[in-house]
Amino acid sequence: MRRFLAGAVALFALLSAPASAEAPPPPPGLARDAGFIERFLAAALDGPAYFNPLLASVDPGRLARVGDGGRLNYFAWRGFPDDEPPSITRIRTLTGLGDPPDVSDPAYDDAAFFVVEARATLAARPARGPGIEAPYLTATGPVPGAVCGIFVQSGNVLRPRELSAMTVHVLETAPPAAQQRCLARVALRGLGLAGIGEYAGGEIPPDADPVTLLTPEEEAFLWLAYRLPIGADREALRAKAAEILGGL
């Protein structure tokens, strides 16, 4: 998919804000919440399958995320703003994922692609759209009230939980605020929180940040996921998470 999109990306300006400094750890009250680790494990592991490059399903029962030191290419086309949303800029800080390389950079094909398109309807296997096309397939169908859906894929059959491609479809008739909230939510799934689910609505929680539209717990889950080893199972994640949070 990356080579297919590379030529198209050259036609558009990739407007990406620079990554911020290291994200602070979760607030002490949240990190010490007795149920936090179990909620994290559910968010990280208890969801539908991912897909490998051959579109075979990958069991989400082990942690999946973009590889350490990875870079993230945010790219929008047809009906969605080109500017990088504040949620994606914040996610760069939470995860440590770097800014996108220039299309002429040899590292361009190694960046994780996060691509977004507005669509008239949401479907698990949508019809091909006009213009640029990226792979899109979800393990589940749209849920009632869904505003976004996301397809998540690894790029190497030998490393099926190292994620490298995410395609988001956004309902074009939804209000802009709902579009941005659903995008923030499915981005968490796209970057490794399988239990967040493949579809999201646009309702903004009361505790969501007014700019990024992410909640403190969502931020904490993603922060923790990117400090844990790819491929770790539930028990290994539970022990390591307790060690990290206990040291805060």
C-alpha positions as CSV (number, residue, x, y, z in Angstrom):
1,M,0.0,0.0,0.0
2,R,2.8,2.4,0.9
3,R,4.3,2.4,-2.6
4,F,0.9,2.8,-4.1
5,L,0.3,5.9,-2.1
6,A,3.8,7.4,-2.4
7,G,3.1,8.9,-5.8
8,A,-0.2,10.4,-4.6
9,V,1.4,11.8,-1.5
10,A,3.8,13.8,-3.6
11,L,0.8,15.7,-5.1
12,F,-0.4,16.8,-1.7
13,A,1.1,18.9,1.1
14,L,1.6,16.8,4.2
15,L,0.9,19.3,6.9
16,S,2.3,17.8,10.1
17,A,3.0,19.5,13.4
18,P,6.3,18.6,15.0
19,A,6.3,16.0,17.8
20,S,6.3,17.4,21.3
21,A,8.5,16.5,24.2
22,E,8.2,13.2,26.1
23,A,4.7,12.7,27.3
24,P,4.2,12.8,31.1
25,P,3.1,9.5,32.7
26,P,-0.6,9.1,33.7
27,P,-1.9,11.1,36.6
28,P,-1.1,9.4,39.9
29,G,-4.7,8.9,40.8
30,L,-5.4,7.1,37.5
31,A,-2.2,5.0,37.6
32,R,-3.0,3.8,41.1
33,D,-6.6,3.0,40.4
34,A,-7.0,-0.7,41.3
35,G,-8.9,-1.4,38.1
36,F,-6.7,0.5,35.7
37,I,-4.5,-2.4,34.6
38,E,-7.4,-4.7,33.9
39,R,-9.1,-1.9,31.9
40,F,-5.9,-1.4,30.0
41,L,-5.6,-5.1,29.2
42,A,-9.2,-5.2,27.9
43,A,-8.5,-2.1,25.8
44,A,-5.2,-3.6,24.5
45,L,-6.3,-7.2,23.8
46,D,-10.0,-7.8,23.8
47,G,-11.0,-6.8,20.3
48,P,-11.5,-8.1,16.8
49,A,-8.6,-9.4,14.7
50,Y,-6.0,-7.4,12.9
51,F,-4.8,-8.5,9.4
52,N,-1.4,-9.4,8.1
53,P,-0.2,-8.4,4.6
54,L,-2.0,-11.4,3.0
55,L,-5.3,-10.2,4.7
56,A,-5.2,-13.3,7.0
57,S,-6.6,-12.5,10.4
58,V,-4.2,-12.0,13.4
59,D,-5.4,-12.9,16.9
60,P,-5.4,-9.7,19.0
61,G,-4.6,-11.7,22.2
62,R,-1.0,-10.3,22.2
63,L,0.0,-6.7,22.2
64,A,0.2,-5.1,18.7
65,R,1.6,-1.6,17.9
66,V,3.9,0.3,15.6
67,G,7.6,-0.7,16.1
68,D,9.9,1.2,18.4
69,G,11.3,4.3,16.8
70,G,8.7,4.2,14.0
71,R,7.4,7.3,12.2
72,L,3.8,8.0,11.3
73,N,2.5,9.4,8.0
74,Y,-0.9,11.0,8.4
75,F,-2.5,11.4,5.0
76,A,-6.1,12.6,4.1
77,W,-7.9,12.6,0.8
78,R,-11.4,13.2,-0.6
79,G,-13.5,15.1,1.8
80,F,-11.4,15.2,4.9
81,P,-9.1,18.1,6.0
82,D,-5.4,17.7,5.1
83,D,-4.3,19.4,8.3
84,E,-3.1,16.9,10.9
85,P,-5.8,16.7,13.6
86,P,-4.7,17.7,17.2
87,S,-5.4,14.1,18.3
88,I,-2.8,12.7,15.9
89,T,-0.3,15.3,17.0
90,R,-0.9,14.4,20.6
91,I,-0.7,10.7,19.8
92,R,2.8,11.3,18.4
93,T,3.8,12.5,21.8
94,L,2.1,9.7,23.7
95,T,3.7,7.0,21.6
96,G,7.0,8.5,20.6
97,L,6.3,8.0,16.9
98,G,8.2,10.5,14.8
99,D,7.1,12.9,12.1
100,P,6.6,11.6,8.5
101,P,9.7,11.4,6.3
102,D,9.7,13.3,3.0
103,V,8.4,11.4,0.1
104,S,11.9,11.4,-1.4
105,D,13.4,10.0,1.8
106,P,14.5,6.3,1.5
107,A,12.8,5.8,4.9
108,Y,9.4,6.8,3.4
109,D,8.3,3.2,2.7
110,D,9.2,2.2,6.3
111,A,6.8,4.7,7.9
112,A,3.5,3.6,9.3
113,F,0.7,5.0,7.1
114,F,-2.5,6.4,8.7
115,V,-4.8,7.4,5.9
116,V,-8.3,9.0,6.2
117,E,-11.1,9.4,3.7
118,A,-14.6,10.7,4.1
119,R,-17.3,8.3,2.8
120,A,-21.0,8.5,2.3
121,T,-21.6,5.2,4.2
122,L,-19.6,2.8,6.4
123,A,-19.2,-0.8,5.5
124,A,-16.9,-3.7,6.5
125,R,-16.1,-4.4,2.8
126,P,-16.9,-1.1,1.0
127,A,-17.1,-0.6,-2.7
128,R,-14.0,1.0,-4.3
129,G,-14.2,4.8,-4.1
130,P,-13.1,7.4,-6.7
131,G,-9.5,8.4,-6.9
132,I,-6.9,7.1,-4.5
133,E,-7.7,3.8,-2.9
134,A,-6.2,2.1,0.1
135,P,-7.0,-1.4,1.4
136,Y,-10.0,-1.5,3.7
137,L,-11.5,-4.5,5.5
138,T,-12.8,-4.9,9.0
139,A,-13.6,-8.0,11.0
140,T,-16.9,-6.6,12.2
141,G,-19.6,-4.5,10.5
142,P,-20.5,-0.9,11.5
143,V,-22.2,-0.5,14.9
144,P,-25.2,1.7,15.4
145,G,-24.2,5.4,15.6
146,A,-20.7,4.7,14.1
147,V,-19.1,7.8,12.6
148,C,-15.7,6.1,11.8
149,G,-14.3,2.7,11.0
150,I,-10.7,1.6,10.8
151,F,-8.8,-1.1,9.0
152,V,-5.5,-2.2,10.7
153,Q,-2.8,-4.2,9.0
154,S,0.8,-5.4,9.7
155,G,3.3,-5.3,7.0
156,N,5.4,-8.4,7.6
157,V,4.0,-11.9,7.9
158,L,6.9,-12.8,10.3
159,R,6.0,-9.9,12.6
160,P,2.2,-9.9,12.5
161,R,1.8,-7.6,15.5
162,E,4.0,-4.8,14.3
163,L,1.4,-2.5,12.7
164,S,2.2,-0.6,9.6
165,A,-1.0,0.5,7.9
166,M,-4.3,2.0,9.1
167,T,-7.1,3.2,6.9
168,V,-10.0,5.2,8.4
169,H,-13.3,5.8,6.8
170,V,-15.2,8.8,8.2
171,L,-18.9,9.4,7.7
172,E,-19.0,12.5,5.6
173,T,-22.4,13.6,6.8
174,A,-21.4,13.7,10.5
175,P,-20.7,17.1,12.1
176,P,-17.0,18.1,12.2
177,A,-16.7,17.7,16.0
178,A,-18.1,14.2,15.8
179,Q,-15.7,13.4,12.9
180,Q,-12.7,14.5,14.9
181,R,-13.8,12.6,18.1
182,C,-14.4,9.4,16.2
183,L,-11.1,9.8,14.5
184,A,-9.3,10.2,17.8
185,R,-11.0,7.1,19.1
186,V,-10.3,4.8,16.2
187,A,-6.7,6.0,16.1
188,L,-6.2,4.3,19.4
189,R,-7.3,1.0,17.8
190,G,-5.2,1.7,14.8
191,L,-2.1,2.1,16.9
192,G,-2.5,-1.0,19.0
193,L,-5.5,-0.8,21.4
194,A,-7.5,-3.7,19.8
195,G,-10.2,-3.6,22.5
196,I,-11.2,-0.1,21.6
197,G,-12.9,-1.6,18.5
198,E,-13.0,-1.0,14.8
199,Y,-15.8,1.6,14.9
200,A,-16.5,4.7,17.0
201,G,-19.2,7.2,17.4
202,G,-18.8,10.9,17.7
203,E,-20.1,11.7,21.1
204,I,-17.5,13.7,23.1
205,P,-17.0,12.4,26.7
206,P,-17.2,15.1,29.5
207,D,-13.6,14.5,30.5
208,A,-12.2,14.6,27.0
209,D,-9.6,17.3,26.3
210,P,-11.3,20.1,24.4
211,V,-8.6,20.2,21.7
212,T,-7.4,16.6,21.2
213,L,-10.8,15.1,22.2
214,L,-9.0,12.2,24.0
215,T,-9.8,11.3,27.6
216,P,-7.1,11.0,30.3
217,E,-7.6,7.3,30.4
218,E,-7.4,6.9,26.6
219,E,-4.1,8.8,26.7
220,A,-2.8,6.7,29.6
221,F,-3.7,3.5,27.8
222,L,-1.8,4.5,24.7
223,W,1.2,5.9,26.7
224,L,1.4,2.5,28.5
225,A,1.1,0.4,25.4
226,Y,4.1,2.1,23.8
227,R,6.2,1.2,26.8
228,L,5.4,-2.5,26.7
229,P,6.9,-5.1,24.3
230,I,5.2,-6.0,21.1
231,G,3.8,-9.5,21.1
232,A,3.6,-9.9,24.9
233,D,0.7,-11.9,26.2
234,R,-1.8,-10.9,28.9
235,E,0.1,-12.1,31.9
236,A,3.4,-10.6,30.7
237,L,1.6,-7.3,30.0
238,R,0.0,-7.4,33.4
239,A,3.3,-7.9,35.2
240,K,5.2,-5.3,33.2
241,A,2.4,-2.7,33.5
242,A,2.3,-3.1,37.2
243,E,6.1,-2.6,37.3
244,I,5.9,0.5,35.2
245,L,3.0,2.0,37.1
246,G,4.5,1.1,40.5
247,G,7.6,3.0,39.6
248,L,5.8,6.3,38.9
